[in-house]
Amino acid sequence: MMFGYSDDWMAVLMIPVVFWVPFGPFLMGAVGAWCARRPGWRPRLVSVLLPAVPVGVSAVSMFLPPESWDDERFVDDLVGYLIVYVGGITLLPWLLGFLGTRYTRMFRARRARRSLRTGAGAGAP
């Protein structure tokens, strides 16, 4: 019990949630690019475990207390949470990093194959 309140431990868990909003999209974009560059289990595991605490804690605070489930605005709040926090801050940056890296590699490989076929040097357009 810190500072005389019984639920101050929740404030400690909310610190990653607060930092996830400004820094999470950049981290997820970098992890998405890492997953596109290096296939394997380590990048995939990091891309799942990295947002686990901030998204998990915010989801718990979204669902608790159970008395709020009867409120007619709960479904709207839940849909908004899933769209903005889970989709917009966590999944969309990962997807953009992953697809951007894949397409960049695909276009570079296509250009390299074309230059090898035509016999042009690597610097030719």
N, CA, C and O of each residue as an XYZ file, in Angstrom:
500
protein
N       0.840     -1.166      0.000
C       0.000      0.000      0.000
C       0.890      1.235      0.000
O       1.582      1.523      0.977
N       0.858      1.955     -1.107
C       1.685      3.149     -1.236
C       0.813      4.384     -1.109
O      -0.311      4.421     -1.610
N       1.325      5.358     -0.460
C       0.666      6.652     -0.354
C      -0.746      6.567      0.213
O      -1.563      7.455     -0.030
N      -1.042      5.512      0.964
C      -2.324      5.403      1.625
C      -3.450      4.845      0.776
O      -4.588      4.792      1.243
N      -3.179      4.427     -0.452
C      -4.220      3.874     -1.308
C      -3.922      2.414     -1.570
O      -2.761      2.022     -1.690
N      -4.969      1.605     -1.659
C      -4.761      0.172     -1.825
C      -4.530     -0.233     -3.269
O      -4.050     -1.341     -3.513
N      -4.847      0.608     -4.229
C      -4.712      0.217     -5.636
C      -3.590      0.968     -6.356
O      -3.661      1.149     -7.571
N      -2.573      1.401     -5.643
C      -1.467      2.102     -6.292
C      -0.593      1.191     -7.133
O       0.155      1.675     -7.982
N      -0.667     -0.109     -6.921
C       0.092     -1.030     -7.760
C      -0.388     -0.940     -9.208
O       0.381     -1.189    -10.136
N      -1.653     -0.585     -9.400
C      -2.175     -0.446    -10.759
C      -1.523      0.736    -11.471
O      -1.360      0.710    -12.691
N      -1.152      1.763    -10.725
C      -0.465      2.904    -11.329
C       0.906      2.493    -11.859
O       1.350      2.993    -12.893
N       1.569      1.593    -11.161
C       2.865      1.095    -11.629
C       2.688      0.317    -12.928
O       3.524      0.408    -13.827
N       1.612     -0.441    -13.028
C       1.364     -1.195    -14.259
C       0.924     -0.295    -15.415
O       1.064     -0.673    -16.578
N       0.402      0.872    -15.112
C      -0.051      1.771    -16.165
C       1.089      2.560    -16.811
O       0.884      3.179    -17.855
N       2.266      2.553    -16.225
C       3.404      3.275    -16.808
C       3.732      2.759    -18.212
O       3.908      3.574    -19.118
N       3.824      1.427    -18.434
C       4.062      0.971    -19.815
C       2.923      1.334    -20.765
O       3.152      1.542    -21.956
N       1.709      1.410    -20.248
C       0.566      1.777    -21.092
C       0.718      3.213    -21.575
O       0.474      3.509    -22.745
N       1.120      4.100    -20.676
C       1.288      5.508    -21.039
C       2.441      5.673    -22.030
O       2.334      6.450    -22.979
N       3.533      4.954    -21.818
C       4.669      5.053    -22.737
C       4.414      4.342    -24.058
O       5.080      4.638    -25.050
N       3.460      3.410    -24.094
C       3.169      2.683    -25.323
C       2.516      3.592    -26.361
O       2.699      3.394    -27.562
N       1.758      4.586    -25.905
C       1.050      5.453    -26.851
C       2.023      6.233    -27.739
O       1.846      6.210    -28.957
N       3.038      6.922    -27.208
C       3.929      7.645    -28.127
C       5.018      6.775    -28.759
O       5.424      7.030    -29.892
N       5.497      5.751    -28.043
C       6.648      4.984    -28.530
C       6.282      3.626    -29.129
O       7.076      3.053    -29.875
N       5.111      3.108    -28.819
C       4.703      1.787    -29.293
C       4.648      1.649    -30.798
O       5.129      0.649    -31.332
N       4.070      2.631    -31.517
C       4.036      2.473    -32.978
C       5.414      2.382    -33.613
O       5.608      1.628    -34.567
N       6.375      3.144    -33.092
C       7.737      3.066    -33.643
C       8.377      1.718    -33.344
O       9.049      1.138    -34.196
N       8.165      1.228    -32.133
C       8.714     -0.080    -31.777
C       8.074     -1.184    -32.608
O       8.770     -2.081    -33.085
N       6.764     -1.130    -32.787
C       6.094     -2.172    -33.561
C       6.468     -2.095    -35.045
O       6.566     -3.128    -35.708
N       6.676     -0.892    -35.570
C       7.140     -0.771    -36.955
C       8.521     -1.368    -37.136
O       8.794     -2.029    -38.138
N       9.399     -1.133    -36.156
C      10.751     -1.705    -36.225
C      10.714     -3.219    -36.095
O      11.463     -3.915    -36.779
N       9.857     -3.734    -35.231
C       9.753     -5.187    -35.073
C       9.127     -5.808    -36.320
O       9.510     -6.909    -36.715
N       8.179     -5.125    -36.941
C       7.603     -5.628    -38.189
C       8.634     -5.705    -39.297
O       8.657     -6.663    -40.070
N       9.494     -4.685    -39.373
C      10.572     -4.727    -40.370
C      11.562     -5.831    -40.047
O      12.081     -6.484    -40.952
N      11.829     -6.045    -38.767
C      12.729     -7.121    -38.355
C      12.138     -8.478    -38.722
O      12.864     -9.363    -39.175
N      10.833     -8.655    -38.533
C      10.182     -9.916    -38.910
C      10.246    -10.155    -40.415
O      10.360    -11.299    -40.856
N      10.173     -9.097    -41.199
C      10.233     -9.254    -42.649
C      11.643     -9.595    -43.108
O      11.814    -10.316    -44.091
N      12.659     -9.086    -42.409
C      14.043     -9.339    -42.800
C      14.549    -10.695    -42.336
O      15.289    -11.364    -43.058
N      14.163    -11.098    -41.155
C      14.683    -12.330    -40.568
C      13.554    -13.286    -40.232
O      12.935    -13.153    -39.177
N      13.272    -14.238    -41.093
C      12.243    -15.211    -40.748
C      12.752    -16.125    -39.630
O      13.933    -16.471    -39.580
N      11.881    -16.489    -38.778
C      12.252    -17.353    -37.664
C      11.356    -17.097    -36.473
O      10.435    -16.282    -36.528
N      11.641    -17.802    -35.401
C      10.772    -17.719    -34.237
C      11.110    -16.555    -33.323
O      10.227    -16.080    -32.609
N      12.334    -16.079    -33.310
C      12.697    -14.985    -32.395
C      11.997    -13.667    -32.723
O      11.420    -13.057    -31.823
N      12.024    -13.199    -33.982
C      11.293    -11.953    -34.269
C       9.797    -12.083    -34.025
O       9.161    -11.138    -33.558
N       9.230    -13.239    -34.336
C       7.790    -13.436    -34.116
C       7.468    -13.422    -32.627
O       6.457    -12.854    -32.214
N       8.321    -14.043    -31.825
C       8.107    -14.064    -30.383
C       8.222    -12.668    -29.784
O       7.430    -12.295    -28.918
N       9.202    -11.897    -30.241
C       9.356    -10.525    -29.751
C       8.166     -9.672    -30.161
O       7.708     -8.834    -29.384
N       7.656     -9.876    -31.379
C       6.519     -9.063    -31.826
C       5.241     -9.400    -31.073
O       4.308     -8.597    -31.068
N       5.175    -10.558    -30.441
C       4.022    -10.896    -29.607
C       4.243    -10.451    -28.166
O       3.322     -9.939    -27.530
N       5.453    -10.641    -27.644
C       5.711    -10.332    -26.243
C       5.923     -8.845    -25.973
O       5.640     -8.379    -24.870
N       6.414     -8.095    -26.950
C       6.674     -6.669    -26.741
C       5.413     -5.893    -26.347
O       5.464     -5.124    -25.387
N       4.297     -6.059    -27.037
C       3.103     -5.310    -26.621
C       2.256     -6.024    -25.578
O       1.167     -5.547    -25.257
N       2.713     -7.148    -25.037
C       1.874     -7.937    -24.129
C       1.514     -7.165    -22.859
O       0.347     -7.146    -22.468
N       2.480     -6.533    -22.215
C       2.190     -5.837    -20.961
C       1.347     -4.587    -21.188
O       0.318     -4.443    -20.527
N       1.728     -3.664    -22.096
C       0.890     -2.471    -22.240
C      -0.522     -2.762    -22.736
O      -1.486     -2.179    -22.240
N      -0.649     -3.650    -23.701
C      -1.979     -3.949    -24.227
C      -2.763     -4.799    -23.236
O      -3.972     -4.618    -23.090
N      -2.099     -5.712    -22.560
C      -2.786     -6.548    -21.567
C      -3.296     -5.747    -20.381
O      -4.432     -5.935    -19.944
N      -2.464     -4.857    -19.859
C      -2.881     -4.044    -18.711
C      -4.004     -3.097    -19.109
O      -4.955     -2.910    -18.351
N      -3.903     -2.502    -20.287
C      -4.979     -1.600    -20.706
C      -6.266     -2.376    -20.977
O      -7.358     -1.857    -20.743
N      -6.152     -3.607    -21.465
C      -7.354     -4.419    -21.678
C      -8.003     -4.793    -20.348
O      -9.228     -4.790    -20.229
N      -7.185     -5.114    -19.353
C      -7.737     -5.430    -18.027
C      -8.429     -4.213    -17.442
O      -9.522     -4.331    -16.887
N      -7.812     -3.045    -17.557
C      -8.459     -1.843    -17.034
C      -9.694     -1.468    -17.855
O     -10.577     -0.766    -17.361
N      -9.757     -1.925    -19.089
C     -10.946     -1.675    -19.908
C     -12.106     -2.567    -19.473
O     -13.254     -2.122    -19.454
N     -11.818     -3.816    -19.126
C     -12.866     -4.762    -18.781
C     -13.282     -4.711    -17.318
O     -14.372     -5.172    -16.979
N     -12.464     -4.174    -16.460
C     -12.816     -4.131    -15.046
C     -13.312     -2.756    -14.684
O     -12.802     -1.782    -15.237
N     -14.218     -2.615    -13.842
C     -14.997     -3.593    -13.083
C     -16.123     -4.192    -13.919
O     -16.601     -3.562    -14.862
N     -16.545     -5.404    -13.576
C     -17.601     -6.076    -14.357
C     -18.942     -5.352    -14.333
O     -19.794     -5.611    -15.182
N     -19.142     -4.455    -13.382
C     -20.407     -3.722    -13.335
C     -20.564     -2.814    -14.554
O     -21.681     -2.455    -14.926
N     -19.445     -2.447    -15.171
C     -19.519     -1.564    -16.345
C     -19.999     -2.295    -17.594
O     -20.304     -1.654    -18.600
N     -20.073     -3.624    -17.547
C     -20.509     -4.379    -18.713
C     -21.978     -4.129    -19.034
O     -22.393     -4.264    -20.185
N     -22.767     -3.766    -18.024
C     -24.190     -3.523    -18.234
C     -24.464     -2.150    -18.837
O     -25.575     -1.883    -19.295
N     -23.474     -1.293    -18.839
C     -23.642      0.047    -19.384
C     -23.802     -0.040    -20.901
O     -23.109     -0.818    -21.557
N     -24.714      0.759    -21.459
C     -24.963      0.692    -22.904
C     -23.795      1.251    -23.707
O     -23.681      0.956    -24.897
N     -22.935      2.041    -23.098
C     -21.776      2.584    -23.809
C     -20.573      1.651    -23.778
O     -19.553      1.944    -24.402
N     -20.672      0.535    -23.065
C     -19.526     -0.371    -22.935
C     -19.109     -0.945    -24.283
O     -17.916     -1.028    -24.574
N     -20.063     -1.339    -25.101
C     -19.732     -1.922    -26.408
C     -19.056     -0.877    -27.294
O     -18.097     -1.185    -28.002
N     -19.553      0.351    -27.254
C     -18.916      1.415    -28.044
C     -17.495      1.691    -27.560
O     -16.584      1.888    -28.364
N     -17.314      1.704    -26.244
C     -15.976      1.902    -25.696
C     -15.047      0.752    -26.069
O     -13.876      0.971    -26.381
N     -15.563     -0.459    -26.037
C     -14.753     -1.630    -26.383
C     -14.340     -1.603    -27.849
O     -13.187     -1.888    -28.173
N     -15.261     -1.267    -28.728
C     -14.941     -1.198    -30.157
C     -13.926     -0.088    -30.417
O     -12.991     -0.268    -31.197
N     -14.110      1.054    -29.766
C     -13.146      2.143    -29.911
C     -11.777      1.773    -29.403
O     -10.771      2.123    -30.021
N     -11.715      1.063    -28.272
C     -10.441      0.604    -27.719
C      -9.750     -0.343    -28.692
O      -8.553     -0.214    -28.953
N     -10.505     -1.288    -29.223
C      -9.910     -2.266    -30.136
C      -9.420     -1.599    -31.424
O      -8.362     -1.958    -31.940
N     -10.165     -0.649    -31.936
C      -9.767      0.008    -33.180
C      -8.543      0.900    -32.972
O      -7.575      0.820    -33.728
N      -8.592      1.748    -31.948
C      -7.526      2.741    -31.763
C      -6.298      2.140    -31.106
O      -5.197      2.227    -31.651
N      -6.473      1.528    -29.933
C      -5.311      1.110    -29.160
C      -4.690     -0.167    -29.715
O      -3.478     -0.237    -29.917
N      -5.517     -1.165    -29.959
C      -4.965     -2.438    -30.451
C      -4.659     -2.359    -31.947
O      -3.572     -2.738    -32.384
N      -5.611     -1.869    -32.720
C      -5.399     -1.834    -34.162
C      -4.487     -0.726    -34.624
O      -3.534     -0.974    -35.362
N      -4.764      0.503    -34.199
C      -4.024      1.656    -34.707
C      -2.649      1.839    -34.120
O      -1.727      2.254    -34.823
N      -2.489      1.537    -32.841
C      -1.202      1.778    -32.190
C      -0.313      0.539    -32.222
O       0.912      0.663    -32.207
N      -0.906     -0.651    -32.265
C      -0.105     -1.875    -32.163
C      -0.018     -2.637    -33.483
O       1.088     -2.913    -33.949
N      -1.132     -2.979    -34.090
C      -1.100     -3.847    -35.270
C      -0.759     -3.117    -36.568
O       0.021     -3.630    -37.371
N      -1.320     -1.951    -36.786
C      -1.079     -1.233    -38.039
C       0.392     -0.863    -38.239
O       0.901     -1.058    -39.343
N       1.106     -0.340    -37.232
C       2.536     -0.059    -37.457
C       3.354     -1.319    -37.753
O       4.277     -1.277    -38.566
N       3.023     -2.441    -37.100
C       3.734     -3.684    -37.381
C       3.492     -4.096    -38.825
O       4.418     -4.496    -39.530
N       2.250     -3.998    -39.258
C       1.917     -4.382    -40.620
C       2.588     -3.467    -41.637
O       3.076     -3.942    -42.663
N       2.621     -2.166    -41.370
C       3.287     -1.238    -42.283
C       4.790     -1.495    -42.355
O       5.372     -1.457    -43.439
N       5.422     -1.757    -41.214
C       6.848     -2.078    -41.216
C       7.139     -3.372    -41.951
O       8.110     -3.459    -42.702
N       6.299     -4.379    -41.737
C       6.483     -5.675    -42.378
C       6.301     -5.560    -43.890
O       7.155     -6.003    -44.658
N       5.189     -4.966    -44.313
C       4.915     -4.874    -45.752
C       5.872     -3.928    -46.458
O       6.275     -4.191    -47.591
N       6.238     -2.837    -45.810
C       7.204     -1.924    -46.424
C       8.544     -2.587    -46.672
O       9.159     -2.385    -47.719
N       8.990     -3.364    -45.727
C      10.262     -4.071    -45.895
C      10.156     -5.155    -46.957
O      11.071     -5.319    -47.764
N       9.052     -5.898    -46.967
C       8.875     -6.939    -47.978
C       8.835     -6.361    -49.384
O       9.486     -6.878    -50.292
N       8.067     -5.282    -49.567
C       7.980     -4.675    -50.899
C       9.306     -4.059    -51.319
O       9.672     -4.133    -52.492
N      10.024     -3.460    -50.396
C      11.336     -2.902    -50.731
C      12.286     -4.004    -51.185
O      12.998     -3.850    -52.177
N      12.292     -5.097    -50.464
C      13.159     -6.226    -50.865
C      12.724     -6.817    -52.194
O      13.561     -7.197    -53.012
N      11.410     -6.897    -52.413
C      10.918     -7.450    -53.675
C      11.323     -6.571    -54.857
O      11.781     -7.082    -55.879
N      11.159     -5.247    -54.726
C      11.524     -4.353    -55.830
C      13.024     -4.328    -56.066
O      13.464     -4.249    -57.212
N      13.810     -4.394    -55.011
C      15.270     -4.431    -55.190
C      15.705     -5.724    -55.857
O      16.589     -5.707    -56.714
N      15.102     -6.842    -55.481
C      15.455     -8.115    -56.116
C      15.037     -8.121    -57.583
O      15.763     -8.631    -58.437
N      13.879     -7.561    -57.871
C      13.428     -7.488    -59.260
C      14.365     -6.621    -60.095
O      14.697     -6.971    -61.227
N      14.789     -5.495    -59.537
C      15.712     -4.606    -60.253
C      17.064     -5.282    -60.447
O      17.683     -5.121    -61.499
N      17.536     -6.034    -59.454
C      18.821     -6.736    -59.587
C      18.734     -7.834    -60.641
O      19.668     -8.013    -61.422
N      17.619     -8.573    -60.674
C      17.455     -9.609    -61.708
C      17.390     -9.002    -63.097
O      17.948     -9.553    -64.046
N      16.711     -7.870    -63.221
C      16.595     -7.209    -64.522
C      17.951     -6.700    -64.988
O      18.282     -6.801    -66.170
N      18.744     -6.149    -64.059
C      20.057     -5.641    -64.457
C      21.005     -6.786    -64.797
O      21.875     -6.625    -65.652
N      20.856     -7.936    -64.149
C      21.678     -9.089    -64.508
C      21.279     -9.645    -65.872
O      22.132    -10.091    -66.640
N      19.994     -9.616    -66.167
C      19.512    -10.121    -67.455
C      19.941     -9.237    -68.614
O      20.286     -9.733    -69.686
N      19.921     -7.942    -68.400
C      20.273     -7.022    -69.487
C      21.791     -6.780    -69.541
O      22.291     -6.245    -70.530
N      22.509     -7.157    -68.515
C      23.944     -6.976    -68.503
C      24.370     -5.612    -68.061
O      25.553     -5.282    -68.135
N      23.439     -4.803    -67.601
C      23.781     -3.458    -67.129
C      24.415     -3.555    -65.764
O      24.218     -4.539    -65.051
N      25.166     -2.556    -65.397
C      25.809     -2.521    -64.090
C      24.804     -2.265    -62.993
O      23.633     -1.994    -63.258
N      25.262     -2.350    -61.776
C      24.386     -2.154    -60.638
C      23.912     -0.707    -60.519
O      22.851     -0.449    -59.951
N      24.679      0.226    -61.043
C      24.302      1.632    -60.941
C      23.381      2.105    -62.055
O      22.910      3.241    -62.007
N      23.106      1.272    -63.057
C      22.263      1.689    -64.167
C      20.817      1.717    -63.745
O      20.394      0.884    -62.944
N      20.028      2.679    -64.276
C      18.618      2.761    -63.891
C      17.763      1.691    -64.522
O      16.556      1.644    -64.283
